Amino acid sequence: MAGKKTAGEKRFRFDPAGPVTGLFFLFLAGLFLADGLADGDVLPVTTLVPVVLIGLGLVGTVRVLTRSRRRHLR
């Protein structure tokens, strides 16, 4: 009975907040790992700080926009 919802049955919907946050932090971990293993800077600090702040802002925006979905998933 795909697509039909019975009384008392939870409807499972995709919540993009978790995967977006996970991908962002994996990307940051990769940058810091590459920076630690390389002889020189992969990204200068003047570029890395705005990238981190903009990324955190985007992750926060996705989490706020999908808050109602997370509330209904519980």
All heavy atoms as TSV, in Angstrom:
chain	resi	resn	atom	element	x	y	z
A	1	MET	N	N	0.828	-1.181	0.000
A	1	MET	CA	C	0.000	0.000	0.000
A	1	MET	C	C	0.873	1.245	0.000
A	1	MET	O	O	0.818	2.045	0.910
A	1	MET	CB	C	-0.905	0.000	1.211
A	1	MET	CG	C	-1.894	-1.092	1.258
A	1	MET	SD	S	-3.277	-0.491	2.181
A	1	MET	CE	C	-4.398	-1.785	1.887
A	2	ALA	N	N	1.666	1.385	-1.017
A	2	ALA	CA	C	2.557	2.534	-1.111
A	2	ALA	C	C	1.752	3.801	-1.341
A	2	ALA	O	O	0.859	3.850	-2.170
A	2	ALA	CB	C	3.545	2.328	-2.242
A	3	GLY	N	N	2.081	4.825	-0.595
A	3	GLY	CA	C	1.443	6.115	-0.798
A	3	GLY	C	C	0.206	6.331	0.047
A	3	GLY	O	O	-0.298	7.432	0.136
A	4	LYS	N	N	-0.347	5.271	0.645
A	4	LYS	CA	C	-1.543	5.427	1.462
A	4	LYS	C	C	-1.155	5.453	2.928
A	4	LYS	O	O	-0.323	4.688	3.380
A	4	LYS	CB	C	-2.523	4.283	1.201
A	4	LYS	CG	C	-3.101	4.331	-0.195
A	4	LYS	CD	C	-4.159	3.281	-0.375
A	4	LYS	CE	C	-4.735	3.364	-1.773
A	4	LYS	NZ	N	-5.776	2.376	-1.978
A	5	LYS	N	N	-1.795	6.335	3.672
A	5	LYS	CA	C	-1.490	6.490	5.092
A	5	LYS	C	C	-2.699	6.033	5.895
A	5	LYS	O	O	-3.801	6.521	5.707
A	5	LYS	CB	C	-1.169	7.951	5.398
A	5	LYS	CG	C	-0.728	8.200	6.802
A	5	LYS	CD	C	-0.357	9.646	6.987
A	5	LYS	CE	C	-0.021	9.901	8.430
A	5	LYS	NZ	N	0.255	11.298	8.667
A	6	THR	N	N	-2.466	5.091	6.796
A	6	THR	CA	C	-3.547	4.626	7.654
A	6	THR	C	C	-3.501	5.385	8.968
A	6	THR	O	O	-2.525	6.044	9.290
A	6	THR	CB	C	-3.417	3.105	7.907
A	6	THR	OG1	O	-2.172	2.859	8.555
A	6	THR	CG2	C	-3.499	2.330	6.609
A	7	ALA	N	N	-4.544	5.277	9.726
A	7	ALA	CA	C	-4.634	5.985	11.006
A	7	ALA	C	C	-3.557	5.480	11.960
A	7	ALA	O	O	-3.382	4.284	12.143
A	7	ALA	CB	C	-6.010	5.793	11.615
A	8	GLY	N	N	-2.810	6.372	12.557
A	8	GLY	CA	C	-1.791	6.020	13.530
A	8	GLY	C	C	-0.445	5.653	12.934
A	8	GLY	O	O	0.499	5.419	13.652
A	9	GLU	N	N	-0.356	5.590	11.643
A	9	GLU	CA	C	0.906	5.218	10.995
A	9	GLU	C	C	1.753	6.463	10.757
A	9	GLU	O	O	1.264	7.473	10.275
A	9	GLU	CB	C	0.615	4.541	9.653
A	9	GLU	CG	C	1.849	4.060	8.932
A	9	GLU	CD	C	1.486	3.400	7.616
A	9	GLU	OE1	O	0.390	2.857	7.498
A	9	GLU	OE2	O	2.326	3.471	6.702
A	10	LYS	N	N	3.049	6.374	11.118
A	10	LYS	CA	C	3.945	7.509	10.902
A	10	LYS	C	C	4.353	7.579	9.440
A	10	LYS	O	O	4.605	6.564	8.818
A	10	LYS	CB	C	5.199	7.380	11.755
A	10	LYS	CG	C	5.002	7.744	13.190
A	10	LYS	CD	C	6.335	7.819	13.885
A	10	LYS	CE	C	6.166	8.316	15.293
A	10	LYS	NZ	N	7.433	8.481	15.963
A	11	ARG	N	N	4.413	8.776	8.940
A	11	ARG	CA	C	4.840	8.988	7.565
A	11	ARG	C	C	6.319	9.374	7.585
A	11	ARG	O	O	6.707	10.334	8.239
A	11	ARG	CB	C	4.019	10.101	6.937
A	11	ARG	CG	C	4.328	10.324	5.513
A	11	ARG	CD	C	3.374	11.339	4.947
A	11	ARG	NE	N	3.786	11.648	3.592
A	11	ARG	CZ	C	3.330	12.636	2.902
A	11	ARG	NH1	N	2.425	13.431	3.436
A	11	ARG	NH2	N	3.742	12.872	1.691
A	12	PHE	N	N	7.156	8.612	6.897
A	12	PHE	CA	C	8.584	8.865	6.892
A	12	PHE	C	C	8.949	9.736	5.707
A	12	PHE	O	O	8.675	9.386	4.567
A	12	PHE	CB	C	9.362	7.542	6.850
A	12	PHE	CG	C	9.169	6.733	8.099
A	12	PHE	CD1	C	8.308	5.658	8.124
A	12	PHE	CD2	C	9.837	7.076	9.263
A	12	PHE	CE1	C	8.117	4.929	9.278
A	12	PHE	CE2	C	9.656	6.351	10.424
A	12	PHE	CZ	C	8.785	5.279	10.429
A	13	ARG	N	N	9.559	10.874	5.996
A	13	ARG	CA	C	9.986	11.804	4.957
A	13	ARG	C	C	11.471	12.066	5.120
A	13	ARG	O	O	12.013	11.977	6.203
A	13	ARG	CB	C	9.203	13.117	5.081
A	13	ARG	CG	C	7.736	12.931	4.777
A	13	ARG	CD	C	6.902	14.147	5.095
A	13	ARG	NE	N	7.434	15.362	4.511
A	13	ARG	CZ	C	6.938	16.554	4.736
A	13	ARG	NH1	N	5.901	16.695	5.533
A	13	ARG	NH2	N	7.467	17.616	4.190
A	14	PHE	N	N	12.103	12.404	4.024
A	14	PHE	CA	C	13.531	12.676	4.038
A	14	PHE	C	C	13.790	14.025	4.694
A	14	PHE	O	O	13.155	15.024	4.380
A	14	PHE	CB	C	14.073	12.690	2.608
A	14	PHE	CG	C	15.515	13.045	2.522
A	14	PHE	CD1	C	16.481	12.177	2.985
A	14	PHE	CD2	C	15.914	14.253	1.983
A	14	PHE	CE1	C	17.819	12.512	2.922
A	14	PHE	CE2	C	17.246	14.587	1.909
A	14	PHE	CZ	C	18.200	13.709	2.381
A	15	ASP	N	N	14.743	14.056	5.625
A	15	ASP	CA	C	15.146	15.287	6.295
A	15	ASP	C	C	16.558	15.631	5.842
A	15	ASP	O	O	17.508	14.931	6.210
A	15	ASP	CB	C	15.093	15.099	7.805
A	15	ASP	CG	C	15.503	16.339	8.559
A	15	ASP	OD1	O	15.383	17.444	7.996
A	15	ASP	OD2	O	15.943	16.212	9.705
A	16	PRO	N	N	16.743	16.673	5.031
A	16	PRO	CA	C	18.064	16.974	4.486
A	16	PRO	C	C	19.037	17.611	5.468
A	16	PRO	O	O	20.214	17.754	5.150
A	16	PRO	CB	C	17.756	17.944	3.340
A	16	PRO	CG	C	16.496	18.609	3.744
A	16	PRO	CD	C	15.718	17.574	4.518
A	17	ALA	N	N	18.604	17.996	6.649
A	17	ALA	CA	C	19.488	18.702	7.586
A	17	ALA	C	C	20.671	17.839	8.014
A	17	ALA	O	O	21.804	18.311	8.076
A	17	ALA	CB	C	18.703	19.166	8.803
A	18	GLY	N	N	20.431	16.597	8.318
A	18	GLY	CA	C	21.508	15.710	8.774
A	18	GLY	C	C	22.580	15.469	7.717
A	18	GLY	O	O	23.772	15.669	7.978
A	19	PRO	N	N	22.193	15.039	6.512
A	19	PRO	CA	C	23.212	14.820	5.472
A	19	PRO	C	C	23.971	16.088	5.072
A	19	PRO	O	O	25.175	16.036	4.829
A	19	PRO	CB	C	22.409	14.277	4.288
A	19	PRO	CG	C	21.216	13.648	4.902
A	19	PRO	CD	C	20.896	14.492	6.106
A	20	VAL	N	N	23.294	17.228	5.019
A	20	VAL	CA	C	23.982	18.481	4.669
A	20	VAL	C	C	25.011	18.826	5.734
A	20	VAL	O	O	26.153	19.184	5.421
A	20	VAL	CB	C	22.962	19.635	4.486
A	20	VAL	CG1	C	23.653	20.984	4.408
A	20	VAL	CG2	C	22.119	19.405	3.245
A	21	THR	N	N	24.640	18.699	6.996
A	21	THR	CA	C	25.571	18.970	8.089
A	21	THR	C	C	26.738	18.001	8.061
A	21	THR	O	O	27.895	18.397	8.227
A	21	THR	CB	C	24.838	18.874	9.442
A	21	THR	OG1	O	23.712	19.746	9.423
A	21	THR	CG2	C	25.742	19.245	10.586
A	22	GLY	N	N	26.451	16.728	7.836
A	22	GLY	CA	C	27.506	15.720	7.772
A	22	GLY	C	C	28.490	15.978	6.643
A	22	GLY	O	O	29.711	15.870	6.819
A	23	LEU	N	N	27.969	16.312	5.466
A	23	LEU	CA	C	28.859	16.597	4.330
A	23	LEU	C	C	29.719	17.828	4.586
A	23	LEU	O	O	30.900	17.858	4.231
A	23	LEU	CB	C	28.037	16.787	3.053
A	23	LEU	CG	C	27.449	15.521	2.458
A	23	LEU	CD1	C	26.536	15.867	1.280
A	23	LEU	CD2	C	28.549	14.579	2.013
A	24	PHE	N	N	29.142	18.843	5.204
A	24	PHE	CA	C	29.914	20.054	5.513
A	24	PHE	C	C	31.067	19.736	6.457
A	24	PHE	O	O	32.214	20.142	6.215
A	24	PHE	CB	C	29.003	21.120	6.123
A	24	PHE	CG	C	29.756	22.325	6.619
A	24	PHE	CD1	C	30.366	23.189	5.732
A	24	PHE	CD2	C	29.868	22.569	7.973
A	24	PHE	CE1	C	31.073	24.290	6.193
A	24	PHE	CE2	C	30.565	23.665	8.435
A	24	PHE	CZ	C	31.172	24.532	7.545
A	25	PHE	N	N	30.803	18.977	7.516
A	25	PHE	CA	C	31.867	18.681	8.466
A	25	PHE	C	C	32.885	17.690	7.910
A	25	PHE	O	O	34.063	17.746	8.259
A	25	PHE	CB	C	31.289	18.218	9.802
A	25	PHE	CG	C	30.748	19.370	10.616
A	25	PHE	CD1	C	29.390	19.524	10.815
A	25	PHE	CD2	C	31.598	20.325	11.148
A	25	PHE	CE1	C	28.899	20.596	11.537
A	25	PHE	CE2	C	31.119	21.402	11.871
A	25	PHE	CZ	C	29.762	21.535	12.064
A	26	LEU	N	N	32.468	16.789	7.020
A	26	LEU	CA	C	33.436	15.928	6.336
A	26	LEU	C	C	34.348	16.756	5.431
A	26	LEU	O	O	35.559	16.512	5.349
A	26	LEU	CB	C	32.716	14.862	5.514
A	26	LEU	CG	C	32.248	13.641	6.280
A	26	LEU	CD1	C	31.452	12.718	5.363
A	26	LEU	CD2	C	33.424	12.890	6.858
A	27	PHE	N	N	33.776	17.731	4.753
A	27	PHE	CA	C	34.566	18.635	3.916
A	27	PHE	C	C	35.586	19.403	4.750
A	27	PHE	O	O	36.761	19.507	4.385
A	27	PHE	CB	C	33.628	19.599	3.174
A	27	PHE	CG	C	34.338	20.683	2.429
A	27	PHE	CD1	C	35.012	20.410	1.252
A	27	PHE	CD2	C	34.334	21.989	2.898
A	27	PHE	CE1	C	35.685	21.408	0.560
A	27	PHE	CE2	C	34.990	22.994	2.219
A	27	PHE	CZ	C	35.663	22.703	1.045
A	28	LEU	N	N	35.139	19.920	5.898
A	28	LEU	CA	C	36.058	20.644	6.789
A	28	LEU	C	C	37.154	19.729	7.322
A	28	LEU	O	O	38.318	20.127	7.398
A	28	LEU	CB	C	35.306	21.249	7.969
A	28	LEU	CG	C	34.588	22.560	7.725
A	28	LEU	CD1	C	33.937	23.046	9.012
A	28	LEU	CD2	C	35.510	23.607	7.176
A	29	ALA	N	N	36.786	18.515	7.685
A	29	ALA	CA	C	37.788	17.567	8.177
A	29	ALA	C	C	38.818	17.281	7.094
A	29	ALA	O	O	40.024	17.194	7.367
A	29	ALA	CB	C	37.119	16.276	8.633
A	30	GLY	N	N	38.376	17.126	5.858
A	30	GLY	CA	C	39.293	16.905	4.743
A	30	GLY	C	C	40.228	18.084	4.528
A	30	GLY	O	O	41.423	17.901	4.270
A	31	LEU	N	N	39.687	19.299	4.654
A	31	LEU	CA	C	40.541	20.493	4.516
A	31	LEU	C	C	41.607	20.551	5.607
A	31	LEU	O	O	42.782	20.813	5.321
A	31	LEU	CB	C	39.685	21.764	4.584
A	31	LEU	CG	C	39.057	22.249	3.302
A	31	LEU	CD1	C	38.202	23.487	3.576
A	31	LEU	CD2	C	40.095	22.555	2.261
A	32	PHE	N	N	41.208	20.302	6.840
A	32	PHE	CA	C	42.171	20.356	7.936
A	32	PHE	C	C	43.193	19.219	7.837
A	32	PHE	O	O	44.366	19.411	8.153
A	32	PHE	CB	C	41.460	20.330	9.286
A	32	PHE	CG	C	40.877	21.669	9.662
A	32	PHE	CD1	C	39.505	21.863	9.661
A	32	PHE	CD2	C	41.692	22.730	10.001
A	32	PHE	CE1	C	38.962	23.094	9.996
A	32	PHE	CE2	C	41.165	23.960	10.342
A	32	PHE	CZ	C	39.797	24.140	10.333
A	33	LEU	N	N	42.768	18.058	7.386
A	33	LEU	CA	C	43.691	16.944	7.200
A	33	LEU	C	C	44.689	17.256	6.086
A	33	LEU	O	O	45.900	17.039	6.239
A	33	LEU	CB	C	42.922	15.663	6.875
A	33	LEU	CG	C	43.759	14.405	6.692
A	33	LEU	CD1	C	44.440	14.052	8.018
A	33	LEU	CD2	C	42.884	13.265	6.225
A	34	ALA	N	N	44.186	17.791	4.974
A	34	ALA	CA	C	45.079	18.151	3.866
A	34	ALA	C	C	46.040	19.249	4.288
A	34	ALA	O	O	47.217	19.234	3.912
A	34	ALA	CB	C	44.253	18.602	2.668
A	35	ASP	N	N	45.559	20.195	5.081
A	35	ASP	CA	C	46.415	21.277	5.556
A	35	ASP	C	C	47.497	20.746	6.496
A	35	ASP	O	O	48.645	21.198	6.464
A	35	ASP	CB	C	45.564	22.331	6.273
A	35	ASP	CG	C	46.329	23.615	6.521
A	35	ASP	OD1	O	47.079	24.037	5.620
A	35	ASP	OD2	O	46.180	24.190	7.618
A	36	GLY	N	N	47.152	19.767	7.311
A	36	GLY	CA	C	48.127	19.200	8.238
A	36	GLY	C	C	49.162	18.325	7.552
A	36	GLY	O	O	50.311	18.249	7.973
A	37	LEU	N	N	48.772	17.648	6.476
A	37	LEU	CA	C	49.687	16.756	5.780
A	37	LEU	C	C	50.532	17.447	4.716
A	37	LEU	O	O	51.567	16.927	4.317
A	37	LEU	CB	C	48.903	15.602	5.131
A	37	LEU	CG	C	48.203	14.651	6.103
A	37	LEU	CD1	C	47.382	13.629	5.338
A	37	LEU	CD2	C	49.212	13.967	7.003
A	38	ALA	N	N	50.092	18.599	4.258
A	38	ALA	CA	C	50.820	19.313	3.206
A	38	ALA	C	C	51.949	20.143	3.824
A	38	ALA	O	O	51.905	20.534	4.992
A	38	ALA	CB	C	49.868	20.224	2.437
A	39	ASP	N	N	52.955	20.410	3.016
A	39	ASP	CA	C	54.066	21.253	3.478
A	39	ASP	C	C	53.629	22.705	3.623
A	39	ASP	O	O	53.993	23.382	4.569
A	39	ASP	CB	C	55.246	21.157	2.514
A	39	ASP	CG	C	55.926	19.801	2.587
A	39	ASP	OD1	O	55.822	19.150	3.647
A	39	ASP	OD2	O	56.555	19.394	1.600
A	40	GLY	N	N	52.856	23.192	2.664
A	40	GLY	CA	C	52.378	24.572	2.712
A	40	GLY	C	C	50.909	24.610	3.097
A	40	GLY	O	O	50.295	23.596	3.427
A	41	ASP	N	N	50.350	25.809	3.081
A	41	ASP	CA	C	48.926	25.963	3.390
A	41	ASP	C	C	48.090	25.545	2.190
A	41	ASP	O	O	48.346	25.944	1.055
A	41	ASP	CB	C	48.612	27.419	3.731
A	41	ASP	CG	C	49.136	27.820	5.098
A	41	ASP	OD1	O	49.423	26.915	5.896
A	41	ASP	OD2	O	49.262	29.035	5.345
A	42	VAL	N	N	47.066	24.729	2.433
A	42	VAL	CA	C	46.118	24.372	1.380
A	42	VAL	C	C	45.232	25.572	1.101
A	42	VAL	O	O	45.039	25.969	-0.037
A	42	VAL	CB	C	45.281	23.149	1.799
A	42	VAL	CG1	C	44.193	22.860	0.786
A	42	VAL	CG2	C	46.177	21.940	1.967
A	43	LEU	N	N	44.696	26.136	2.158
A	43	LEU	CA	C	43.939	27.386	2.082
A	43	LEU	C	C	44.488	28.327	3.140
A	43	LEU	O	O	44.684	27.921	4.292
A	43	LEU	CB	C	42.451	27.146	2.386
A	43	LEU	CG	C	41.579	26.602	1.270
A	43	LEU	CD1	C	40.164	26.374	1.794
A	43	LEU	CD2	C	41.530	27.540	0.099
A	44	PRO	N	N	44.748	29.570	2.766
A	44	PRO	CA	C	45.206	30.509	3.797
A	44	PRO	C	C	44.096	30.760	4.829
A	44	PRO	O	O	42.912	30.582	4.546
A	44	PRO	CB	C	45.526	31.787	3.020
A	44	PRO	CG	C	44.987	31.601	1.663
A	44	PRO	CD	C	44.702	30.153	1.455
A	45	VAL	N	N	44.498	31.157	6.008
A	45	VAL	CA	C	43.542	31.383	7.093
A	45	VAL	C	C	42.520	32.452	6.714
A	45	VAL	O	O	41.351	32.353	7.076
A	45	VAL	CB	C	44.297	31.773	8.391
A	45	VAL	CG1	C	43.331	32.152	9.496
A	45	VAL	CG2	C	45.194	30.640	8.837
A	46	THR	N	N	42.952	33.435	5.926
A	46	THR	CA	C	42.024	34.497	5.520
A	46	THR	C	C	40.936	33.972	4.593
A	46	THR	O	O	39.899	34.609	4.449
A	46	THR	CB	C	42.789	35.640	4.823
A	46	THR	OG1	O	43.512	35.107	3.718
A	46	THR	CG2	C	43.729	36.325	5.777
A	47	THR	N	N	41.134	32.829	3.978
A	47	THR	CA	C	40.109	32.207	3.148
A	47	THR	C	C	39.347	31.154	3.941
A	47	THR	O	O	38.135	31.000	3.774
A	47	THR	CB	C	40.750	31.545	1.908
A	47	THR	OG1	O	41.525	32.506	1.226
A	47	THR	CG2	C	39.703	30.979	0.987
A	48	LEU	N	N	40.028	30.431	4.812
A	48	LEU	CA	C	39.414	29.336	5.551
A	48	LEU	C	C	38.363	29.831	6.549
A	48	LEU	O	O	37.299	29.219	6.674
A	48	LEU	CB	C	40.493	28.533	6.279
A	48	LEU	CG	C	40.054	27.229	6.907
A	48	LEU	CD1	C	39.515	26.278	5.856
A	48	LEU	CD2	C	41.211	26.579	7.643
A	49	VAL	N	N	38.625	30.913	7.233
A	49	VAL	CA	C	37.681	31.426	8.231
A	49	VAL	C	C	36.348	31.821	7.590
A	49	VAL	O	O	35.283	31.390	8.063
A	49	VAL	CB	C	38.303	32.584	9.048
A	49	VAL	CG1	C	37.260	33.270	9.911
A	49	VAL	CG2	C	39.449	32.060	9.899
A	50	PRO	N	N	36.325	32.598	6.493
A	50	PRO	CA	C	35.027	32.898	5.863
A	50	PRO	C	C	34.323	31.657	5.321
A	50	PRO	O	O	33.098	31.568	5.386
A	50	PRO	CB	C	35.382	33.856	4.728
A	50	PRO	CG	C	36.671	34.450	5.106
A	50	PRO	CD	C	37.392	33.396	5.893
A	51	VAL	N	N	35.078	30.684	4.806
A	51	VAL	CA	C	34.464	29.445	4.311
A	51	VAL	C	C	33.757	28.721	5.451
A	51	VAL	O	O	32.628	28.249	5.294
A	51	VAL	CB	C	35.525	28.537	3.644
A	51	VAL	CG1	C	35.005	27.130	3.441
A	51	VAL	CG2	C	35.975	29.128	2.319
A	52	VAL	N	N	34.397	28.630	6.607
A	52	VAL	CA	C	33.789	27.971	7.766
A	52	VAL	C	C	32.552	28.734	8.228
A	52	VAL	O	O	31.500	28.136	8.484
A	52	VAL	CB	C	34.809	27.833	8.924
A	52	VAL	CG1	C	34.134	27.388	10.205
A	52	VAL	CG2	C	35.917	26.874	8.536
A	53	LEU	N	N	32.633	30.045	8.319
A	53	LEU	CA	C	31.493	30.833	8.786
A	53	LEU	C	C	30.322	30.790	7.811
A	53	LEU	O	O	29.162	30.658	8.226
A	53	LEU	CB	C	31.924	32.279	9.037
A	53	LEU	CG	C	32.906	32.471	10.200
A	53	LEU	CD1	C	33.320	33.925	10.304
A	53	LEU	CD2	C	32.316	31.971	11.494
A	54	ILE	N	N	30.589	30.870	6.517
A	54	ILE	CA	C	29.525	30.788	5.515
A	54	ILE	C	C	28.904	29.394	5.534
A	54	ILE	O	O	27.681	29.240	5.454
A	54	ILE	CB	C	30.064	31.143	4.119
A	54	ILE	CG1	C	30.394	32.632	4.059
A	54	ILE	CG2	C	29.068	30.770	3.026
A	54	ILE	CD1	C	31.173	33.049	2.831
A	55	GLY	N	N	29.729	28.356	5.653
A	55	GLY	CA	C	29.212	26.991	5.720
A	55	GLY	C	C	28.335	26.770	6.933
A	55	GLY	O	O	27.274	26.147	6.838
A	56	LEU	N	N	28.760	27.275	8.079
A	56	LEU	CA	C	27.939	27.150	9.286
A	56	LEU	C	C	26.617	27.899	9.132
A	56	LEU	O	O	25.574	27.442	9.599
A	56	LEU	CB	C	28.702	27.647	10.516
A	56	LEU	CG	C	29.814	26.733	11.019
A	56	LEU	CD1	C	30.588	27.430	12.128
A	56	LEU	CD2	C	29.262	25.417	11.492
A	57	GLY	N	N	26.651	29.042	8.474
A	57	GLY	CA	C	25.420	29.782	8.205
A	57	GLY	C	C	24.475	29.010	7.301
A	57	GLY	O	O	23.264	28.974	7.539
A	58	LEU	N	N	25.024	28.360	6.272
A	58	LEU	CA	C	24.185	27.558	5.375
A	58	LEU	C	C	23.600	26.347	6.087
A	58	LEU	O	O	22.425	26.016	5.905
A	58	LEU	CB	C	24.999	27.116	4.155
A	58	LEU	CG	C	25.368	28.209	3.169
A	58	LEU	CD1	C	26.284	27.668	2.077
A	58	LEU	CD2	C	24.118	28.810	2.556
A	59	VAL	N	N	24.408	25.686	6.894
A	59	VAL	CA	C	23.922	24.530	7.650
A	59	VAL	C	C	22.823	24.966	8.609
A	59	VAL	O	O	21.789	24.302	8.732
A	59	VAL	CB	C	25.087	23.849	8.397
A	59	VAL	CG1	C	24.585	22.893	9.453
A	59	VAL	CG2	C	25.988	23.125	7.416
A	60	GLY	N	N	23.020	26.080	9.284
A	60	GLY	CA	C	21.997	26.591	10.196
A	60	GLY	C	C	20.712	26.950	9.470
A	60	GLY	O	O	19.611	26.688	9.966
A	61	THR	N	N	20.842	27.515	8.282
A	61	THR	CA	C	19.663	27.866	7.490
A	61	THR	C	C	18.884	26.620	7.089
A	61	THR	O	O	17.656	26.586	7.185
A	61	THR	CB	C	20.087	28.652	6.232
A	61	THR	OG1	O	20.793	29.827	6.644
A	61	THR	CG2	C	18.885	29.040	5.401
A	62	VAL	N	N	19.590	25.581	6.654
A	62	VAL	CA	C	18.916	24.332	6.280
A	62	VAL	C	C	18.219	23.732	7.488
A	62	VAL	O	O	17.086	23.261	7.394
A	62	VAL	CB	C	19.926	23.329	5.669
A	62	VAL	CG1	C	19.310	21.952	5.534
A	62	VAL	CG2	C	20.409	23.820	4.315
A	63	ARG	N	N	18.860	23.774	8.642
A	63	ARG	CA	C	18.245	23.210	9.844
A	63	ARG	C	C	17.001	23.993	10.256
A	63	ARG	O	O	16.014	23.401	10.677
A	63	ARG	CB	C	19.258	23.158	10.988
A	63	ARG	CG	C	20.365	22.143	10.710
A	63	ARG	CD	C	21.207	21.856	11.905
A	63	ARG	NE	N	20.472	21.347	13.033
A	63	ARG	CZ	C	20.134	20.065	13.215
A	63	ARG	NH1	N	20.449	19.182	12.314
A	63	ARG	NH2	N	19.488	19.694	14.295
A	64	VAL	N	N	17.036	25.314	10.131
A	64	VAL	CA	C	15.861	26.112	10.482
A	64	VAL	C	C	14.723	25.861	9.497
A	64	VAL	O	O	13.563	25.713	9.887
A	64	VAL	CB	C	16.226	27.617	10.530
A	64	VAL	CG1	C	14.987	28.486	10.564
A	64	VAL	CG2	C	17.099	27.899	11.733
A	65	LEU	N	N	15.054	25.786	8.211
A	65	LEU	CA	C	14.014	25.577	7.203
A	65	LEU	C	C	13.378	24.194	7.286
A	65	LEU	O	O	12.235	24.015	6.870
A	65	LEU	CB	C	14.594	25.793	5.800
A	65	LEU	CG	C	14.984	27.229	5.463
A	65	LEU	CD1	C	15.645	27.292	4.099
A	65	LEU	CD2	C	13.771	28.140	5.514
A	66	THR	N	N	14.097	23.210	7.809
A	66	THR	CA	C	13.553	21.853	7.889
A	66	THR	C	C	13.152	21.478	9.310
A	66	THR	O	O	12.932	20.308	9.591
A	66	THR	CB	C	14.580	20.829	7.360
A	66	THR	OG1	O	15.760	20.900	8.146
A	66	THR	CG2	C	14.899	21.079	5.909
A	67	ARG	N	N	13.014	22.451	10.191
A	67	ARG	CA	C	12.670	22.180	11.592
A	67	ARG	C	C	11.320	21.478	11.713
A	67	ARG	O	O	11.163	20.551	12.502
A	67	ARG	CB	C	12.637	23.474	12.383
A	67	ARG	CG	C	12.306	23.266	13.852
A	67	ARG	CD	C	12.282	24.544	14.621
A	67	ARG	NE	N	13.586	25.190	14.535
A	67	ARG	CZ	C	13.817	26.432	14.860
A	67	ARG	NH1	N	12.833	27.190	15.298
A	67	ARG	NH2	N	15.021	26.958	14.762
A	68	SER	N	N	10.346	21.894	10.929
A	68	SER	CA	C	9.018	21.276	11.034
A	68	SER	C	C	9.065	19.809	10.634
A	68	SER	O	O	8.349	18.984	11.190
A	68	SER	CB	C	8.008	22.028	10.175
A	68	SER	OG	O	8.345	21.897	8.805
A	69	ARG	N	N	9.901	19.452	9.673
A	69	ARG	CA	C	10.020	18.051	9.277
A	69	ARG	C	C	10.607	17.227	10.410
A	69	ARG	O	O	10.158	16.124	10.670
A	69	ARG	CB	C	10.910	17.910	8.047
A	69	ARG	CG	C	10.251	18.350	6.796
A	69	ARG	CD	C	11.149	18.052	5.646
A	69	ARG	NE	N	10.486	18.404	4.417
A	69	ARG	CZ	C	10.877	18.020	3.242
A	69	ARG	NH1	N	11.954	17.281	3.123
A	69	ARG	NH2	N	10.221	18.372	2.168
A	70	ARG	N	N	11.642	17.754	11.074
A	70	ARG	CA	C	12.261	17.009	12.169
A	70	ARG	C	C	11.300	16.832	13.324
A	70	ARG	O	O	11.286	15.827	14.002
A	70	ARG	CB	C	13.533	17.718	12.641
A	70	ARG	CG	C	14.689	17.547	11.729
A	70	ARG	CD	C	15.988	17.989	12.359
A	70	ARG	NE	N	15.935	19.265	13.043
A	70	ARG	CZ	C	16.068	20.444	12.446
A	70	ARG	NH1	N	16.250	20.531	11.166
A	70	ARG	NH2	N	16.024	21.550	13.159
A	71	ARG	N	N	10.432	17.807	13.560
A	71	ARG	CA	C	9.475	17.732	14.652
A	71	ARG	C	C	8.455	16.616	14.383
A	71	ARG	O	O	8.038	15.929	15.287
A	71	ARG	CB	C	8.750	19.071	14.792
A	71	ARG	CG	C	7.963	19.200	16.051
A	71	ARG	CD	C	7.409	20.590	16.233
A	71	ARG	NE	N	8.483	21.559	16.351
A	71	ARG	CZ	C	8.434	22.793	15.850
A	71	ARG	NH1	N	7.370	23.204	15.207
A	71	ARG	NH2	N	9.448	23.617	15.990
A	72	HIS	N	N	8.077	16.435	13.110
A	72	HIS	CA	C	7.088	15.411	12.772
A	72	HIS	C	C	7.697	14.023	12.628
A	72	HIS	O	O	6.975	13.048	12.577
A	72	HIS	CB	C	6.366	15.776	11.472
A	72	HIS	CG	C	5.520	17.007	11.609
A	72	HIS	ND1	N	4.448	17.080	12.467
A	72	HIS	CD2	C	5.619	18.212	11.021
A	72	HIS	CE1	C	3.904	18.277	12.382
A	72	HIS	NE2	N	4.599	18.985	11.518
A	73	LEU	N	N	9.018	13.908	12.566
A	73	LEU	CA	C	9.653	12.613	12.418
A	73	LEU	C	C	9.740	11.866	13.745
A	73	LEU	O	O	9.965	10.670	13.762
A	73	LEU	CB	C	11.058	12.766	11.833
A	73	LEU	CG	C	11.128	13.179	10.371
A	73	LEU	CD1	C	12.572	13.394	9.953
A	73	LEU	CD2	C	10.489	12.137	9.483
A	74	ARG	N	N	9.624	12.550	14.850
A	74	ARG	CA	C	9.767	11.914	16.162
A	74	ARG	C	C	8.563	11.103	16.534
A	74	ARG	O	O	7.498	11.252	16.251
A	74	ARG	CB	C	10.022	12.963	17.232
A	74	ARG	CG	C	11.353	13.605	17.036
A	74	ARG	CD	C	11.588	14.628	18.100
A	74	ARG	NE	N	12.787	15.362	17.738
A	74	ARG	CZ	C	13.083	16.526	18.216
A	74	ARG	NH1	N	12.296	17.113	19.069
A	74	ARG	NH2	N	14.174	17.138	17.852
